[in-house]
Amino acid sequence: MTWFIVAGIMEQKPRIVNQIKLNFSLVWPEKLSLKSWRTHLYNQYFVTRKVRETWWRKLLLLWIVGWVVFSLSLLWYMNSTQVEKRKETLGNMCDERARMLQDQFNVSMNHLQALAILVSTFHHSKNPSAIDQATFARYAERTAFERPLTSGVAYAVKVLHSEREQFERMQGWTIKKMYSSKKSTARDQGDDGSTEVTPQEISPVADEYAPVIFAQDAYKHVVSLDMLSGHEDRENILRARAVGKGVLTAPFPLVKSNRLGVILTYAVYKSELPSNATPDERIEAAIGYLGGIFDIEALVDKLLHQLACKQSISVNVYDTTNGQIRMYGSNQTGTGMSHISALNFGDPSRKHEMQCRFTQKPPWPWLAITTSFGTLVIAFLIGYIFSATVTRIAKVEDDYHQMMELKKRAEAADVAKSQFLATVSHEIRTPMNGVLGMLQMLMDTELDVTQQDYVRTAQASGKALVSLINTVLDQAKIESGKLELEAVPFNLRSLLDDTLSLFSGKAQEKGLELAVYVSDQVPETLVGDPGRIRQIITNFMGNSIKFTERGHIYLTVHLVDEAASLWDVETETDPQSRTNNTLSGYAVAARKRSWENFSIFQHGSNPFDRPYVSSSSDQITLIISVEDTGVGIPYEAQSRIFTPFMQVGPSIARIHGGTGIGLSISKCLVGLMKGEIGFASRPQIGSTFTFTAVLTRTRSNSTPSEYKPSEFYGMNALIVDHRPVRAQVTAYHLHRLGIKSEPTKNLSQFFSKPPLNMVLIDKETWSLEAITWSNFASMFTNSKIPKLFILANPALKNNSPFFQDVNLNIILKPLRASMLQVSLQRALFGGGDKGNCRNGVVGNLSLGSLLQGKRILVVDDNSVNLRVAAGALKKYGAEVTCADSGKRAIEFLKPPHSFDACFMDIQMPEMDGFEATRRIRGMEAALNDRIKRDEVCREINGKVIQSWHIPILAMTADVIQATYEECLKSGMDGYVSKPFEGEQLYREVARFFKPNTKLS
């Protein structure tokens, strides 16, 4: 349906259609596009409205017919499923009743067999007999509950013709036959069970007789009847004594009830027979026969009364031995389906079965009916929507030409804009590359600290200009959806120092306090897109610099897990406490208000009762805030603050400049980092912008890290500042240099502290008690006591007469690790600045000796890259050897060798860096095994070697995470991304060397 809609929208008038056909046949690339093929099909089959309407009618009719067929099929399927389920239910119910009937019949059979054993034991085995008619009748009545399915029991004894006379004399009666001459039987006696209605005839002469001698009171009229004189009874007795098991008769009407029943007969033997006795042996050993009468109808009725829902099905029981004889049930066959369950009453010569039917008609399949009908209705609705859509397409057909003209104009304008941006970007980037290149060359010359700072600031400003160009291009990429992020290792703290340098000049002009603080919980090295993170922070700080005239700008970085503690700090109720707990003492917009609505936090009075936990152990979420004390944002403008090209007021562009797209781009970048962005602002108080970013921890120490100079390790410092936040910032930078610090608000505590190496006092704290501090400063002229440092803004240094009268060590703000390192080195160890500011690395005089005399192999197939890397490393005193292939690297690094480290390019012809590294590690492993077995000398080139392992660092422009993991997997120790700088190479390789330490 969507295809038809799109095709319908693209309908054109005949003149336009012919022009598109001509273009389609001439322009080959357009033939390959989906849009061109769709237009061609439309022009071929749907050009005229008449043709289109004919196709749509046929399609609509086909739709309706198809869904009608489907609905009927669905009705049949669901109804069949319901019928099958009903059959299964009937079968389960019928099988359950048949099983229970068999179980109860078997119980009665077992008790009859036990009664036969009782007669054999106490009548035949004892002389005189312990059982007579009265005893048997009384015992049978009292144990009738054990045979709930029998209506009576009787015992007949085996009597031969030679024994008849003596037997009759002992019993006192004559043996009578089962049937009289009038075809009347004992089964036809009166309701009281007496035999006076039709006297029985004397049994005729036979070889063998089976007269009843014991009977239950209800059947005492059968006493003296010869069971062998009846046809069915005779057959039953003969089969019972031959097989040694109970046998059943065919169904017959019972006395008094006119219900059908059967007789179960067991043979009684004069001695125990083996299990494998023959029929003749069984016949010879038989001495009597015990019979039990079963009322089948009463049995089934009692069974059905024990079951729930007994009226839900009708049950019929049949004897199917010779035809079908109904033993239980009505003549009504019931309705609907039936089920037959086999019955086994222990007599294999007779067959029985149970037939079951539902007593009620099956209900209507309402679920199937409603489902199929609902499906059909939905199909009709869709067909109606389809028809309405076609009608709508026809109505907008006349407006298509005008829409296409406007579309062409918009596309032309978009192409012109893209061309303009590309041209301007190229024209500006060309001279900027020269500017940045010359600044880098200037940084390699002899410069003092101030000059070095100016050059670095100029370089940062140039990079900011390039960043502005990138911002404009980013907006175009965002609109086209082509903006992507990098994933490279970077040092967040160094990145923030560089960002601070960019704004330090403007902050000094306005007299603003500028500071950055990164929590100790934040890892030193992260994997992400440092350029985009810097871009977002630069946008925030640039806006803060524009709109702040007094106070401070404060950049903080924490983990999301620390949000609970930040909340507690900012919810203090004392307004004076909140003011004192800021960087400059001015009130600020509460930081928590800028991120309390982030979805990663739980809403409520305290959304951090359960701290956020990253979904992966390798991922962390940073929360970064930029706080200022500027003019703030009017409440009416806060809703559109992230709208592209929108500014707070019409005078903003005239006074402060700007394009108004920085915040909108920042929001898009934060979204790509799987984070959120927010702000809190109060007019005339200030603004706080906060965003979160999901980054990845590095899995190895081989990533770029911040180098801590060793000369400061073990030093202690005292920070004197009455503002806790400002003291926290100072302590953060000292910690980066390896200096332990402790804050205090009063220098009088100096005497109670452990031995100190330095005391740092903020200028504002000094000015509060200038006379006291001046007298105290004279104590620091002695070189044996700690050095005294004043932390001051450059503007205060130039305007304050105090600094002209007192010769103190001044450290200028904003604090950065590199500048702080240089100032402390100059005051504590002496020496000038020039030696510390070579090669773009401030304060690395003590570190530069790490590479002095070290032999480093650089492997790269590109000669320019070899020259750049070799030149950068030689400036630190390293001896560099170059190799242009992986094979040459293997030759150089075949142990034993004299190299201390290796930079290895990854992508090289013949053999890449991965394969070369694996082979080098294989050679080292083989040699290490021989060293362990003392097969080779441990002393090589004057050194005692415990094990061979040369640091190999990858150099590549491929900065994806998969490449970094492959580097570690192949045995490399580090990773340097291209394009690289000399400082980056130095810091990476310096991790493997320690001052005054011999490598083994």
SEDOVEX-126990 format. One line per 2 residues: number of its first residue (from 0); their letters; for each residue x, y, z of C-alpha. Coordinates in steps of 0.05 Angstrom, whole numbers. Layout:
N
NUM> A> X/Y/Z; ...;
***
This chain:
1000
0> MT> 0/0/0; 58/47/16;
2> WF> 88/34/-52; 23/54/-86;
4> IV> 19/117/-44; 89/138/-62;
6> AG> 78/121/-134; 14/161/-135;
8> IM> 48/222/-107; 100/219/-162;
10> EQ> 49/222/-218; 63/277/-268;
12> KP> 29/309/-327; 45/278/-395;
14> RI> 95/333/-413; 134/322/-348;
16> VN> 129/247/-356; 160/249/-425;
18> QI> 217/293/-399; 231/244/-342;
20> KL> 231/186/-391; 283/222/-433;
22> NF> 327/237/-373; 320/166/-348;
24> SL> 345/138/-415; 403/187/-419;
26> VW> 430/188/-348; 460/120/-331;
28> PE> 472/131/-255; 399/149/-245;
30> KL> 379/81/-273; 412/49/-213;
32> SL> 372/88/-162; 309/63/-129;
34> KS> 275/128/-141; 287/124/-217;
36> WR> 261/52/-221; 200/71/-181;
38> TH> 186/130/-228; 195/86/-289;
40> LY> 146/34/-263; 96/88/-246;
42> NQ> 101/120/-315; 95/51/-347;
44> YF> 34/26/-310; 0/83/-273;
46> VT> 5/144/-320; -69/156/-331;
48> RK> -121/161/-279; -166/112/-316;
50> VR> -113/57/-316; -96/71/-244;
52> ET> -169/68/-220; -179/2/-258;
54> WW> -119/-29/-224; -141/-3/-156;
56> RK> -211/-32/-164; -184/-100/-182;
58> LL> -135/-98/-125; -189/-77/-76;
60> LL> -235/-133/-100; -179/-183/-94;
62> WI> -164/-158/-25; -236/-168/-2;
64> VG> -243/-237/-33; -177/-260/-4;
66> WV> -194/-238/66; -264/-270/62;
68> VF> -230/-336/44; -180/-327/99;
70> SL> -235/-312/151; -273/-375/131;
72> SL> -209/-416/135; -195/-387/204;
74> LW> -266/-404/227; -258/-476/203;
76> YM> -190/-483/235; -210/-456/303;
78> NS> -275/-497/303; -235/-560/285;
80> TQ> -188/-545/342; -246/-538/390;
82> VE> -277/-604/366; -211/-641/374;
84> KR> -205/-613/445; -277/-636/460;
86> KE> -259/-706/434; -197/-708/477;
88> TL> -238/-687/538; -291/-741/525;
90> GN> -236/-794/516; -203/-775/581;
92> MC> -269/-777/620; -289/-844/589;
94> DE> -220/-876/601; -222/-852/673;
96> RA> -290/-885/686; -268/-950/652;
98> RM> -205/-952/693; -242/-941/758;
100> LQ> -294/-995/740; -238/-1045/726;
102> DQ> -202/-1027/791; -264/-1038/834;
104> FN> -282/-1103/798; -211/-1128/810;
106> VS> -217/-1113/885; -281/-1155/889;
108> MN> -248/-1211/850; -190/-1213/899;
110> HL> -238/-1219/958; -277/-1275/924;
112> QA> -212/-1312/912; -194/-1303/986;
114> LA> -263/-1331/1005; -249/-1392/962;
116> IL> -184/-1403/999; -221/-1396/1065;
118> VS> -270/-1451/1045; -214/-1496/1022;
120> TF> -177/-1486/1088; -234/-1492/1140;
122> HH> -282/-1539/1104; -242/-1588/1063;
124> SK> -177/-1588/1103; -211/-1599/1171;
126> NP> -249/-1661/1193; -301/-1648/1217;
128> SA> -312/-1584/1176; -307/-1517/1213;
130> ID> -359/-1485/1166; -433/-1499/1158;
132> QA> -488/-1461/1122; -503/-1415/1180;
134> TF> -430/-1399/1191; -418/-1386/1117;
136> AR> -481/-1342/1110; -463/-1301/1171;
138> YA> -390/-1293/1150; -411/-1274/1078;
140> ER> -460/-1221/1104; -410/-1191/1153;
142> TA> -355/-1187/1100; -400/-1161/1045;
144> FE> -369/-1091/1051; -304/-1121/1024;
146> RP> -342/-1141/961; -382/-1078/945;
148> LT> -396/-1100/874; -425/-1170/891;
150> SG> -498/-1181/908; -487/-1251/934;
152> VA> -438/-1310/939; -448/-1386/940;
154> YA> -405/-1448/944; -418/-1513/906;
156> VK> -380/-1578/921; -357/-1629/871;
158> VL> -396/-1695/879; -385/-1757/836;
160> HS> -444/-1803/820; -414/-1858/864;
162> ER> -414/-1808/922; -484/-1780/911;
164> EQ> -523/-1824/956; -477/-1817/1015;
166> FE> -472/-1741/1003; -549/-1733/1002;
168> RM> -555/-1774/1066; -503/-1730/1100;
170> QG> -535/-1665/1076; -607/-1687/1089;
172> WT> -632/-1664/1021; -633/-1687/950;
174> IK> -592/-1655/894; -639/-1616/848;
176> KM> -627/-1592/778; -621/-1519/760;
178> YS> -681/-1516/712; -751/-1546/723;
180> SK> -793/-1578/669; -832/-1512/665;
182> KS> -768/-1476/644; -768/-1441/710;
184> TA> -703/-1430/747; -681/-1409/815;
186> RD> -666/-1342/785; -741/-1332/775;
188> QG> -761/-1340/848; -803/-1291/887;
190> DD> -782/-1227/920; -769/-1263/987;
192> GS> -722/-1312/954; -763/-1374/974;
194> TE> -769/-1437/930; -843/-1451/943;
196> VT> -867/-1419/879; -840/-1472/832;
198> PQ> -809/-1534/866; -745/-1558/833;
200> EI> -738/-1627/803; -688/-1678/827;
202> SP> -624/-1675/786; -620/-1733/737;
204> VA> -565/-1784/738; -497/-1756/715;
206> DE> -424/-1772/723; -412/-1710/765;
208> YA> -453/-1660/805; -440/-1591/833;
210> PV> -493/-1579/887; -492/-1514/927;
212> IF> -479/-1527/1000; -464/-1457/1025;
214> AQ> -498/-1392/1004; -507/-1320/1029;
216> DA> -574/-1309/1062; -600/-1270/1002;
218> YK> -588/-1331/958; -600/-1389/1006;
220> HV> -653/-1415/959; -598/-1440/913;
222> VS> -574/-1490/965; -579/-1562/937;
224> LD> -583/-1538/864; -536/-1573/817;
226> ML> -497/-1518/781; -475/-1568/728;
228> SG> -547/-1578/707; -550/-1508/676;
230> HE> -518/-1496/609; -483/-1429/623;
232> DR> -466/-1449/695; -438/-1515/673;
234> EN> -394/-1482/620; -371/-1430/671;
236> IL> -351/-1485/722; -315/-1528/671;
238> RA> -274/-1468/646; -259/-1444/717;
240> RA> -229/-1510/741; -191/-1521/676;
242> VG> -156/-1453/675; -149/-1443/750;
244> KG> -173/-1370/745; -239/-1334/753;
246> VL> -286/-1337/694; -348/-1297/678;
248> TA> -416/-1316/650; -454/-1278/598;
250> PF> -500/-1223/625; -566/-1248/654;
252> PL> -625/-1216/692; -615/-1215/768;
254> VK> -666/-1237/819; -711/-1183/848;
256> SN> -681/-1125/807; -690/-1143/733;
258> RL> -621/-1114/723; -566/-1150/686;
260> GV> -509/-1183/721; -455/-1235/714;
262> IL> -428/-1293/756; -354/-1299/771;
264> TY> -333/-1371/787; -269/-1395/821;
266> AV> -249/-1468/828; -226/-1496/896;
268> YK> -172/-1550/893; -157/-1603/945;
270> SE> -84/-1587/945; -38/-1532/920;
272> LP> -22/-1540/847; 42/-1518/812;
274> SN> 37/-1457/766; 50/-1500/706;
276> AT> -4/-1553/721; -41/-1581/661;
278> PD> -116/-1573/652; -127/-1648/667;
280> ER> -89/-1642/731; -131/-1582/751;
282> IE> -196/-1618/734; -174/-1679/775;
284> AA> -155/-1635/835; -219/-1593/835;
286> IG> -263/-1604/896; -311/-1545/894;
288> YL> -332/-1480/861; -344/-1411/891;
290> GG> -388/-1363/853; -401/-1289/861;
292> IF> -459/-1251/830; -442/-1181/803;
294> DI> -495/-1128/792; -464/-1089/734;
296> EA> -516/-1034/733; -509/-1021/808;
298> LV> -434/-1022/800; -432/-969/745;
300> DK> -484/-926/780; -443/-925/844;
302> LL> -380/-909/804; -413/-850/768;
304> HQ> -438/-821/833; -367/-817/858;
306> LA> -346/-772/800; -359/-698/791;
308> CK> -400/-677/731; -428/-748/726;
310> QS> -486/-722/684; -440/-689/632;
312> IS> -433/-754/593; -476/-817/584;
314> VN> -443/-884/596; -462/-952/566;
316> VY> -427/-1018/583; -430/-1076/533;
318> DT> -410/-1149/530; -383/-1158/460;
320> TN> -362/-1231/465; -418/-1256/420;
322> GQ> -450/-1194/391; -464/-1132/431;
324> IR> -503/-1143/496; -518/-1079/534;
326> MY> -502/-1090/607; -513/-1018/630;
328> GS> -542/-955/601; -604/-929/567;
330> NQ> -628/-942/498; -616/-870/479;
332> TG> -552/-863/439; -539/-791/459;
334> TG> -517/-736/412; -452/-718/378;
336> MS> -386/-755/383; -374/-819/421;
338> HI> -314/-854/451; -302/-928/466;
340> SA> -257/-952/523; -239/-1025/530;
342> LN> -255/-1062/595; -217/-1121/623;
344> FG> -252/-1160/679; -198/-1214/683;
346> DP> -231/-1265/638; -195/-1268/571;
348> SR> -251/-1308/539; -301/-1251/547;
350> KH> -296/-1181/519; -327/-1118/547;
352> EM> -326/-1044/529; -352/-977/553;
354> QC> -383/-927/505; -388/-853/526;
356> RF> -425/-794/495; -438/-723/516;
358> TQ> -508/-713/543; -512/-642/515;
360> KP> -501/-613/447; -433/-578/436;
362> PW> -435/-503/446; -428/-454/389;
364> PW> -355/-438/373; -363/-365/392;
366> LA> -288/-353/397; -277/-378/326;
368> IT> -337/-338/301; -317/-273/334;
370> TS> -243/-280/314; -258/-294/241;
372> FG> -311/-239/239; -264/-189/273;
374> TL> -209/-206/224; -256/-195/166;
376> VI> -279/-128/195; -206/-105/203;
378> AF> -192/-126/131; -252/-85/108;
380> LI> -228/-25/147; -159/-31/116;
382> GY> -192/-36/48; -232/26/64;
384> IF> -170/63/86; -135/41/22;
386> SA> -193/67/-19; -194/133/18;
388> TV> -119/139/8; -127/129/-67;
390> TR> -180/183/-68; -135/230/-29;
392> IA> -78/218/-78; -123/237/-135;
394> KV> -141/302/-101; -69/324/-91;
396> ED> -49/305/-162; -59/375/-189;
398> DY> -13/405/-136; 45/359/-153;
400> HQ> 77/403/-206; 82/462/-159;
402> MM> 111/418/-104; 164/390/-151;
404> EL> 185/460/-171; 192/481/-98;
406> KK> 231/417/-84; 280/432/-141;
408> RA> 291/501/-114; 304/475/-44;
410> EA> 353/423/-70; 389/476/-111;
412> AD> 394/521/-49; 420/462/-8;
414> VA> 473/446/-61; 494/519/-62;
416> KS> 500/521/13; 542/459/14;
418> QF> 587/486/-41; 595/551/-3;
420> LA> 613/516/62; 663/471/26;
422> TV> 695/530/-9; 700/574/52;
424> SH> 726/516/94; 781/501/43;
426> EI> 801/573/35; 807/584/111;
428> RT> 840/517/126; 896/529/76;
430> PM> 926/590/112; 909/561/181;
432> NG> 951/500/167; 1010/547/155;
434> VL> 995/587/218; 991/525/262;
436> GM> 1052/494/229; 1094/556/241;
438> LQ> 1071/560/313; 1093/488/323;
440> ML> 1161/504/294; 1166/565/339;
442> MD> 1151/521/400; 1213/479/382;
444> TE> 1258/540/391; 1288/570/454;
446> LD> 1231/603/492; 1220/625/563;
448> VT> 1159/606/603; 1118/667/585;
450> QQ> 1134/662/511; 1118/588/513;
452> DY> 1050/604/545; 1035/657/491;
454> VR> 1053/609/435; 1011/553/465;
456> TA> 952/601/473; 960/625/401;
458> QA> 962/554/377; 900/537/418;
460> SG> 865/598/389; 883/575/319;
462> KA> 855/507/334; 793/541/361;
464> LV> 785/577/294; 790/511/258;
466> SL> 740/484/308; 692/540/289;
468> IN> 697/520/217; 685/448/237;
470> TV> 624/471/277; 592/500/214;
472> LD> 607/436/177; 581/395/235;
474> QA> 514/430/229; 510/409/157;
476> KI> 530/337/175; 478/336/230;
478> ES> 424/358/182; 445/303/134;
480> GK> 454/250/189; 527/235/171;
482> LE> 561/257/235; 601/201/267;
484> LE> 644/196/330; 715/170/339;
486> AV> 737/120/392; 809/136/412;
488> PF> 846/135/479; 857/204/508;
490> NL> 875/238/573; 815/279/597;
492> RS> 854/321/647; 904/344/594;
494> LL> 847/359/547; 814/404/599;
496> DD> 880/440/612; 885/457/538;
498> TL> 813/481/538; 828/525/598;
500> SL> 888/556/562; 842/577/506;
502> FS> 800/621/552; 852/643/603;
504> GK> 868/707/566; 796/731/561;
506> AQ> 784/711/634; 844/752/656;
508> EK> 818/813/619; 752/809/656;
510> GL> 783/790/722; 745/724/725;
512> EL> 764/664/767; 774/606/719;
514> AV> 783/535/745; 774/462/729;
516> YV> 766/402/775; 764/328/757;
518> SD> 744/277/809; 795/225/830;
520> QV> 743/171/811; 749/190/738;
522> PE> 800/144/703; 863/177/678;
524> TL> 854/151/607; 788/140/571;
526> VG> 767/117/502; 720/164/464;
528> DP> 720/224/418; 763/277/452;
530> GR> 751/328/397; 675/326/406;
532> IR> 680/328/482; 726/389/476;
534> QI> 677/420/426; 619/414/475;
536> IT> 660/442/533; 687/498/490;
538> NF> 616/518/470; 594/521/544;
540> MG> 656/559/567; 653/606/508;
542> NS> 583/626/525; 602/634/599;
544> IK> 660/680/580; 614/722/537;
546> FT> 560/733/589; 600/736/654;
548> ER> 629/802/679; 647/784/750;
550> GH> 655/722/792; 680/657/763;
552> IY> 673/601/712; 680/532/742;
554> LT> 686/466/703; 675/401/741;
556> VH> 677/328/719; 650/270/761;
558> LV> 624/201/753; 548/192/753;
560> DE> 558/146/813; 581/207/853;
562> AA> 516/245/840; 487/227/908;
564> SL> 543/262/945; 538/323/899;
566> WD> 463/326/914; 476/326/989;
568> VE> 525/383/983; 478/428/943;
570> TE> 416/416/986; 444/453/1046;
572> TD> 392/499/1075; 438/555/1098;
574> PQ> 441/609/1043; 506/636/1072;
576> SR> 537/567/1068; 516/559/996;
578> TN> 549/626/978; 614/610/1014;
580> NT> 617/542/981; 629/571/911;
582> LS> 693/587/874; 688/663/879;
584> GY> 637/674/934; 582/695/886;
586> AV> 515/658/886; 505/608/829;
588> AA> 448/570/797; 443/503/833;
590> RK> 482/452/794; 434/396/813;
592> RS> 377/432/778; 413/423/711;
594> WE> 413/347/715; 359/326/764;
596> NF> 312/310/706; 360/264/670;
598> SI> 329/196/656; 389/159/684;
600> FQ> 369/182/754; 308/159/792;
602> HG> 257/215/804; 235/233/873;
604> SN> 255/276/932; 323/246/927;
606> PF> 334/213/858; 399/181/880;
608> DR> 376/131/932; 400/79/883;
610> PY> 462/103/846; 466/93/772;
612> VS> 506/31/752; 534/24/682;
614> SS> 507/-33/640; 578/-56/624;
616> SD> 639/-59/669; 681/-27/613;
618> QI> 635/33/606; 630/93/651;
620> TL> 584/153/649; 614/222/663;
622> II> 574/282/686; 607/347/665;
624> SV> 584/416/688; 604/487/670;
626> ED> 582/537/723; 585/613/715;
628> TG> 562/676/752; 539/713/690;
630> VG> 475/749/671; 436/684/665;
632> IP> 381/667/615; 312/700/619;
634> YE> 258/651/637; 219/665/573;
636> AQ> 279/647/530; 299/583/565;
638> SR> 252/539/525; 287/554/459;
640> IF> 359/553/483; 378/491/443;
642> TP> 343/513/379; 392/523/320;
644> FM> 407/596/302; 365/621/360;
646> QV> 393/670/411; 366/698/476;
648> GP> 350/767/450; 358/811/388;
650> SI> 416/849/419; 458/787/434;
652> AR> 487/781/365; 506/856/364;
654> IH> 538/856/433; 570/787/439;
656> GG> 568/758/369; 561/684/355;
658> TG> 520/642/308; 471/611/357;
660> IG> 485/539/335; 537/519/388;
662> LS> 486/493/438; 444/457/386;
664> IS> 506/421/359; 527/405/430;
666> KC> 459/373/443; 466/330/381;
668> LV> 537/309/400; 514/290/470;
670> GL> 460/247/440; 511/211/398;
672> MK> 551/198/462; 488/165/492;
674> GE> 483/222/542; 436/277/562;
676> IG> 442/352/567; 408/403/612;
678> FA> 417/470/645; 395/513/704;
680> SR> 395/589/700; 373/647/743;
682> PQ> 373/718/714; 428/761/743;
684> IG> 454/701/783; 485/656/731;
686> ST> 478/591/691; 501/520/698;
688> FT> 503/474/637; 511/399/648;
690> FT> 516/339/603; 531/265/610;
692> AV> 573/222/563; 583/147/561;
694> LT> 657/130/551; 698/67/555;
696> RT> 754/49/603; 820/29/573;
698> RS> 837/-44/582; 911/-33/586;
700> NS> 961/16/613; 989/24/544;
702> TP> 944/83/528; 964/157/534;
704> SE> 969/178/607; 989/239/646;
706> YK> 1062/238/667; 1077/256/739;
708> PS> 1147/285/750; 1187/243/798;
710> EF> 1221/302/834; 1155/320/870;
712> YG> 1140/250/897; 1137/249/973;
714> MN> 1129/325/980; 1076/355/1027;
716> AL> 1040/420/1017; 993/463/1058;
718> IV> 938/501/1022; 912/562/1057;
720> DH> 845/585/1028; 781/606/1063;
722> RP> 740/580/1004; 736/503/1005;
724> VR> 719/497/931; 780/537/911;
726> AQ> 825/498/958; 797/434/927;
728> VT> 819/458/858; 889/473/882;
730> AY> 894/405/915; 871/371/851;
732> HL> 928/402/810; 980/387/864;
734> HR> 957/314/865; 969/310/790;
736> LG> 1042/327/804; 1047/274/859;
738> IK> 1045/324/917; 1005/308/979;
740> SE> 966/368/1004; 920/389/1061;
742> PT> 874/449/1061; 865/498/1119;
744> KN> 831/565/1130; 883/592/1179;
746> LS> 958/593/1172; 966/589/1247;
748> QF> 955/514/1240; 1021/511/1202;
750> FS> 1060/496/1267; 1016/435/1283;
752> KP> 1026/403/1215; 1079/351/1196;
754> PL> 1141/375/1159; 1121/413/1097;
756> NM> 1156/429/1032; 1112/487/1010;
758> VL> 1054/531/1031; 1006/558/979;
760> ID> 962/617/999; 907/646/956;
762> KE> 914/721/944; 844/736/969;
764> TW> 857/699/1034; 923/736/1041;
766> SL> 889/803/1030; 840/791/1087;
768> EA> 897/797/1138; 951/830/1096;
770> IT> 991/857/1156; 992/789/1192;
772> WS> 1012/753/1129; 1067/804/1114;
774> NF> 1099/793/1182; 1092/718/1174;
776> AS> 1123/720/1104; 1190/743/1133;
778> MF> 1196/675/1166; 1200/642/1097;
780> TN> 1266/676/1077; 1303/619/1111;
782> SK> 1315/564/1059; 1306/509/1111;
784> IP> 1233/522/1121; 1178/511/1069;
786> KL> 1172/555/1008; 1115/605/1007;
788> FI> 1072/612/943; 1017/662/928;
790> LA> 961/640/880; 937/702/844;
792> NP> 903/725/780; 949/763/731;
794> AL> 904/824/735; 913/827/811;
796> KN> 988/819/804; 994/880/760;
798> NS> 949/925/801; 968/906/872;
800> PF> 1023/947/906; 1035/889/954;
802> FQ> 1068/847/901; 1115/904/885;
804> DV> 1137/912/957; 1143/838/977;
806> NL> 1186/790/938; 1143/727/938;
808> NI> 1136/665/893; 1075/680/850;
810> IL> 1035/626/815; 987/655/765;
812> KP> 916/629/754; 883/593/722;
814> LR> 921/533/749; 945/482/699;
816> AS> 990/423/713; 1045/445/664;
818> ML> 1050/517/689; 1046/496/762;
820> QV> 1101/446/750; 1147/499/720;
822> SL> 1134/549/776; 1148/498/831;
824> QR> 1211/472/796; 1238/543/789;
826> AL> 1225/560/863; 1245/494/894;
828> FG> 1304/472/850; 1326/537/817;
830> GG> 1346/545/744; 1316/583/686;
832> DK> 1257/571/643; 1288/560/576;
834> GN> 1311/490/589; 1242/472/611;
836> CR> 1204/496/550; 1233/459/492;
838> NG> 1196/415/443; 1127/436/465;
840> VV> 1133/402/532; 1133/449/592;
842> GN> 1173/428/652; 1200/363/625;
844> LS> 1274/377/640; 1278/321/690;
846> LG> 1238/276/646; 1278/288/583;
848> SL> 1336/249/612; 1294/186/609;
850> LQ> 1308/179/534; 1380/203/536;
852> GK> 1422/151/501; 1364/103/491;
854> RI> 1364/64/425; 1295/66/392;
856> LV> 1275/31/328; 1221/65/285;
858> VD> 1188/21/232; 1145/53/177;
860> DN> 1141/44/102; 1128/120/94;
862> SV> 1193/160/93; 1159/224/117;
864> NL> 1130/189/178; 1199/161/192;
866> RV> 1231/230/190; 1177/261/235;
868> AA> 1180/206/288; 1256/203/286;
870> GA> 1263/278/292; 1215/282/351;
872> LK> 1250/227/390; 1320/254/375;
874> KY> 1301/320/409; 1297/281/474;
876> GA> 1366/252/465; 1346/184/438;
878> EV> 1387/147/386; 1338/130/330;
880> TC> 1345/75/278; 1295/71/220;
882> AD> 1268/10/184; 1221/12/124;
884> SG> 1189/-57/130; 1168/-111/179;
886> KR> 1222/-159/154; 1276/-107/169;
888> AI> 1247/-97/239; 1253/-172/252;
890> EF> 1326/-170/231; 1341/-112/278;
892> LK> 1302/-140/337; 1326/-212/334;
894> PP> 1353/-223/404; 1404/-209/428;
896> HS> 1401/-136/406; 1415/-68/438;
898> FD> 1348/-32/425; 1307/-5/484;
900> AC> 1240/7/449; 1206/3/381;
902> FM> 1152/43/345; 1118/-3/295;
904> DI> 1071/18/239; 1012/-30/229;
906> QM> 996/-26/155; 1058/-43/114;
908> PE> 1069/-83/50; 1095/-154/51;
910> MD> 1089/-161/127; 1045/-117/171;
912> GF> 1061/-95/241; 1017/-148/274;
914> EA> 1054/-206/241; 1122/-174/253;
916> TR> 1105/-165/327; 1082/-237/334;
918> RI> 1146/-263/304; 1188/-219/349;
920> RG> 1151/-243/410; 1161/-314/387;
922> ME> 1236/-304/382; 1237/-273/451;
924> AA> 1197/-330/481; 1244/-381/452;
926> LN> 1305/-345/479; 1273/-337/548;
928> DR> 1261/-412/551; 1334/-424/536;
930> IK> 1354/-373/590; 1311/-409/641;
932> RD> 1345/-475/624; 1414/-441/629;
934> EV> 1430/-460/557; 1454/-389/541;
936> CR> 1492/-337/580; 1449/-287/618;
938> EI> 1501/-231/610; 1494/-198/542;
940> NG> 1527/-132/522; 1548/-121/594;
942> KV> 1477/-129/621; 1448/-186/661;
944> IQ> 1384/-206/625; 1330/-241/664;
946> SW> 1281/-242/606; 1276/-209/537;
948> HI> 1216/-164/524; 1225/-100/483;
950> PI> 1168/-49/487; 1134/-46/419;
952> LA> 1086/12/408; 1037/13/349;
954> MT> 1032/73/302; 968/76/260;
956> AD> 915/122/234; 862/69/246;
958> VI> 834/89/314; 775/42/321;
960> QA> 770/-1/384; 778/-66/345;
962> TY> 847/-45/320; 869/-27/390;
964> EE> 847/-95/416; 884/-129/358;
966> CL> 947/-91/378; 944/-118/449;
968> KS> 927/-188/423; 988/-190/378;
970> GM> 1035/-172/435; 1043/-96/428;
972> DG> 1051/-54/491; 1022/12/469;
974> YV> 984/52/417; 999/120/383;
976> SK> 948/148/335; 967/187/273;
978> PF> 977/244/263; 1022/246/323;
980> EG> 1064/299/358; 1132/293/390;
982> EQ> 1104/300/460; 1056/243/447;
984> LY> 1112/197/424; 1154/217/484;
986> RE> 1100/206/536; 1082/139/508;
988> VA> 1153/110/507; 1173/144/572;
990> RF> 1126/99/610; 1176/42/602;
992> FK> 1237/79/629; 1250/101/700;
994> PN> 1303/150/724; 1367/118/751;
996> TK> 1339/48/738; 1373/-4/695;
998> LS> 1331/-46/650; 1340/-120/655;
***
